Amino acid sequence: MKKEISGTVLNDIWNKYNIQADSMCAERLRVYAILRDTMLAEDVREIQWKLIHSKLHSSHAHMLQTLKVNIDNSIGLFLLMSNYKGMNLEVLDTILGILPVRYQENECVLRVKEYLYKESKTSVGKYFIDLEMLTPEGKKAKLSNYVYNNKVTLLEFWASWCGPCCREIPDLARLYDLYMDKGLEIVGVSLDVNQANWKKTIDMMNISWPQMSDLKGRHGEVLRYGLRGIPTLFLINQEGIIIAKKIGVNMVYEELEKILK
């Protein structure tokens, strides 16, 4: 007679979580497959995208619920470490506040706390962090000089070695041509460490907006903005308030239409 082998309590909880998470993921993939149909009617396509967003919301909610219920064990800690960069900052702060004392000085948890601190410093509604760097010509430049002299400033973190950054430049150029006379300034902050490559890319791609860098890459002043990757865009109003962060160029258009109409 065969004996049934069952796992530990935590193993059973984890298996249950994964079964539901996998089911949600499979449903999203099914909808993505539908969206690959180039002949799909626009109204149907819009419905499918709304369905995907709904499924993503449900998956996130499922993860958060499982995390909170298991806040005092290794499952909760694992889910926190795997998902903290996608969490709302207020939710993340709340979760860190209810973590058991034995986890508070955990090396991984300390990394999350540092992330929260940096993200909070540059969240929407906060004053921007001023940067003083050098232009490609070697002259000193301050971000504040651009921010306070334009209706809105688009702060662009990029680098010459970053493929997605370079592919985004033509879109930014069109944006600049459209709104520069209405009060927009774009300021590029480069994570380059090689000045020659930086200047070559600026010239090659005909970048006409101001540029600055400390040529220290990811270890320079850009650390103050808590970047997770590039390209990264911030919108700052003339009062120095961050009004949008980490958004795509299409969303920048939408914001500028409201501000500079």
N, C-alpha and C positions, 0 to 999 in steps of 0.2 A: 504494500500500500504506500503510495507516494505521499510525502509530507509537503504541505504548502509552506513556502518560505516567504515571510513578509519582512519588510525593512523596518528601520527605526521610525519613530514618530516624525522626525524631521524629514526623513527620506520620503515618507508618505505625503507629507505636506508639499514637498518640492515636486513630486510626481504629479500631484493634483494641480498644482500651479502651472506646470509645464504643459499638461494636457490641454488646459483651457487657453493658455497663451499660444500654443501651436495651432489650435483651432482658429483663433482670431487671425493669426498670421496667414493661414491657408485661405481664409475668406478674403483678406486684402489682396493676396496674389491672384485670386480668381477675378476680382474686380479689375486689377491692373491688366490682366489678360484681355478683358473686354475692351479696355481703353486703347489697346494696341490697334484696334480696328479703325483704320483711317476713314472708313465710310460711315462711322457712327454719327448720328445726328447730334447737333450741338446741345439740344435740350437734354438728350439722353446722356451725353458726355458729362454735362454739368451735374446731373443727378448721381452719376457714378462717382464723381469726385467728392460730392457731399457724403456719399456712403463711405468712401475711404477715410475721410476726415472723422466721421462718426466712429468707425472701427478703430482708428488710431487713438481717439479719445477714450474709448472703452478699454483698449489694451493698457493705456497709461493708468487709467483708474483702477484696473485689476491689479497692476503692479503695485500701485501705492497702497491699496487695501491690504495686499499680502505683506508688504513691507511693514506697515503699521502693526498688523496683528502679530508679526514675528520680530518686533523691534528688539526683543530681548534675547534673540538667538542668532546663529550664524546665517540663517536664510535672510533675515532682515538686513544684516550687515552687507551681505553679498549683493542684494538688490539695490541697496543704497549706493554702493561703490560702482555698480554697473550702470546706474541711471541718473546719478545726481546732476550731470551736466544738461540733462533735458528737463529738469524740474523747475517749476516756478520758484523764484527765490524765497518768497514768503513761506511756501510749503517746505522748502528745504530747511529753512531756519527753524521751523516748528519741529521737524523730524530730528534735527540735531539737538534740539532742546529736550526731547523725550528719550534720547538714547541713554541706556544704562550707564552708570558711572564708570563701569569697568571698560567701556568702549571709548570714553571721552578723550583719552590720551593715546588711543590706537593710531599708529602711523598713518594708516589709510584715512581715518576720520579727520586727522589733523590736516591732511591734504584737501579734504572736502571743505573744511572750515576756511582754509586759505583761499580756496576758489570762491566761496561765498563772499568773503570779505572783498576780494578784488572785483567781483561782479557787482556787488552792492555799491561800490564806489563809483561805478560808471553806469548805473541803471538809469532808465528813463525817468526824468524829473530831477536828476542830480546835476550839479554844476560840472562842466567838463574839466578835465585835468589838463592844465597847460603844458605844452612841450616846447623846449628850446633846443633846436638842432641846427644843422647846416644845410644850406641849399647846395645843389650840384656844383655851383661856382665857388663854394667854400665860405659863403657869407652867413652870418647868424640870422636865424629866423625864429619867430615865436608864433605858435598857433593862435594865441590870443589876438595878435595883430590882424589876423584874418577874420576871426570870429566876431569881434566887436565892430568891424567895419563893413559887414555884409549882413543882409537880412537873414540868410541861412548859410551855414557852411557844411559841406559834405566832407567828412573826414574819412579818407580812404587809406587803409593799411594794405600794403602790397609789397611785391618784390619782383625784380627782373627775372629771377629764376622760377617764379611761380606761374605755371601754365594757365590755370584758371584766372589769375590776375590779368595776365596779358590778353586773354580772350575777352575780358570784361571791358578793357580800355576803349574799344570802338563805341560801346554802349554809353560809357561815361562821356565820351567826346560829343555824342549826339545830345546827351542831357545838358552838357555844358553850353553848347551852341544855342540850345533852346531857352535856357534860363539865366545865363550869365548877365544879361542886360536887365533882368528883373530882380536881381539881388542875390543870386547864387554864387558862391565860391566853392571850388573843390580844392582840398589840400591833400596831396599825396604824401603819406609817411611810409618810407621804404624800410624794409627789414634786410636790405642788402648789407653785405660787408665789403664788397668789392666796388669801389667808386666808379671804376672804368666801365664795368658791366651795367651799373645803374644808369650812368650818363648815356651810354650807347643805346640802351633800350628806350630812354626818354626821347632821344633824337630819332631813332628808327621808327617809333610809333607816333611821332609828332604830338607828344603830350604837351599841351599848352597851359595847363593849370599849375599852380605853385607846387614845388616838391621840397621835401626836407628829410633828413636822416642823420642819425648819429653813427651809422655804419657799424653798429654793434649787433645787428641781427636780432634774434629773439631774446638776447640778454641785455638789451639796452633799455631806453626809456619806455619802449612799447610795453614792457612788462606791467606798467602801471594801468594799462587798459585791459588786463586779463584776457588777452587774445587766446582763442582756442585754435585758430587757423586763419589763413588769409585766402582770398580777399575778405576783408571785413569793413563794413560801412557804418558810420555813425552820422546822424543828422543833429546839428547844434544850432539853436536860434541865436539871434543877435545879443540876447541877454546872457548867453553862455550856458543855457539849459539844454541838456540832451533830450531831444524830442523823439528820437527813434534810434535803435541800435541793431546791428547785425541783421540788416535787411537786404533784400535783393534790389537790383536796379529798378525793376518794375514797381516795387513798393515805394521807392524813392520818388518816382514819377507821381504816384498817387499823393504822397505827402506834399510835394512841391506844388501840385495843382491846388491844394487847399491853402497853402501858405502864401504863394506868390501869384495867385489869380488876379 
